[in-house]
Amino acid sequence: MKLVVKEIINGDTAVSTDDGDIVFQKINQAFQENQIVELDFQGIYIMTTAFLNAAIGQLYSLYTSEQLNTMLKLVNVADDDRVLFKKVVERAKEFFLNKKGFENSANHAMYGC
């Protein structure tokens, strides 16, 4: 299944977590139907890690890296945006591997407890 980000979010800027959530839901729905997803970023000119965390990062809460490497293909990603993808994927893997530890660290940093 081919999903075109620009069509899903009705625009060429992938910046909001709300838009990322919509993309995540489309990807997850396709995965639930055992479909391989080609996620096409053609025509996306601005992208943020907030969008990518919502669209891609939260997939790591449901699927392994191996599953995602098999089921999700990213196409037409601008060279500048590849760095953002790498950061999001690394953070998501770390977070979901040790979610409790991250929550404890965040609580300690924010509230001193």
C-alpha positions in Angstrom: 0.0 0.0 0.0 1.3 3.4 -0.9 0.6 6.3 1.5 1.4 9.8 0.3 2.1 12.0 3.3 1.2 15.2 1.4 -2.3 13.8 0.6 -2.9 12.5 4.1 -2.1 15.8 5.8 -3.4 18.0 3.0 -0.3 20.1 2.8 3.4 20.2 2.2 4.6 20.9 5.8 4.7 17.9 8.1 5.1 19.7 11.4 2.3 18.9 13.8 1.8 16.0 16.1 -1.9 15.9 15.1 -0.9 15.3 11.4 1.7 12.7 12.6 -1.0 10.9 14.5 -3.1 10.7 11.4 -0.2 9.2 9.4 0.5 6.8 12.3 -3.1 5.6 12.3 -3.0 5.0 8.5 0.2 3.0 8.8 -1.0 1.0 11.7 -4.3 0.2 10.0 -2.4 -1.1 7.0 -0.1 -3.2 9.2 -3.2 -4.6 10.9 -4.3 -5.8 7.5 -0.8 -7.4 6.9 0.1 -4.8 4.2 3.5 -3.5 3.5 3.5 0.3 3.5 5.4 2.6 1.2 5.3 6.0 2.9 6.0 8.6 0.2 7.3 12.0 1.3 7.2 13.6 -2.2 6.3 17.3 -2.0 7.0 17.6 1.7 9.2 20.7 2.2 9.3 21.1 5.9 9.3 18.3 8.5 9.8 18.3 12.2 10.8 15.7 14.8 7.4 16.3 16.5 5.6 15.1 13.4 8.0 12.2 13.0 7.7 11.1 16.6 4.0 10.9 16.2 4.0 9.3 12.7 6.9 6.9 13.0 8.3 7.0 16.5 5.2 5.5 18.2 5.2 2.6 15.8 8.1 1.3 17.9 5.6 0.8 20.8 3.8 -1.8 18.8 6.3 -3.3 16.4 10.0 -4.4 16.5 12.7 -2.8 14.5 12.8 -6.0 12.4 9.1 -5.9 11.7 9.3 -2.2 10.7 12.3 -2.8 8.5 10.2 -5.3 6.6 6.8 -3.7 6.6 7.6 0.0 6.2 9.5 1.6 3.2 10.2 5.3 3.2 10.5 6.9 -0.2 11.3 10.4 -1.5 12.8 11.6 1.8 14.9 14.7 1.3 18.6 14.2 2.3 18.3 16.9 5.0 15.4 15.0 6.6 17.2 11.7 6.8 19.0 13.0 9.9 15.6 13.7 11.6 14.5 10.2 10.8 17.6 8.7 12.3 17.2 10.8 15.5 13.5 9.9 15.9 14.1 6.1 15.3 17.1 6.0 17.8 15.1 7.9 20.5 12.0 5.7 19.9 14.0 2.5 20.2 15.6 3.7 23.4 12.4 5.0 24.9 10.3 1.9 24.3 13.1 -0.4 25.3 13.3 1.3 28.7 10.0 3.3 29.0 9.9 3.1 32.8 13.5 4.4 33.2 12.7 7.3 30.9 9.6 8.2 32.8 11.5 8.1 36.1 14.3 10.2 34.7 11.8 12.8 33.4 9.9 12.9 36.7 13.1 13.4 38.6 14.3 16.1 36.3 11.0 18.0 36.3 9.7 17.4 39.8 12.7 16.3 41.8 11.1 13.0 42.7 
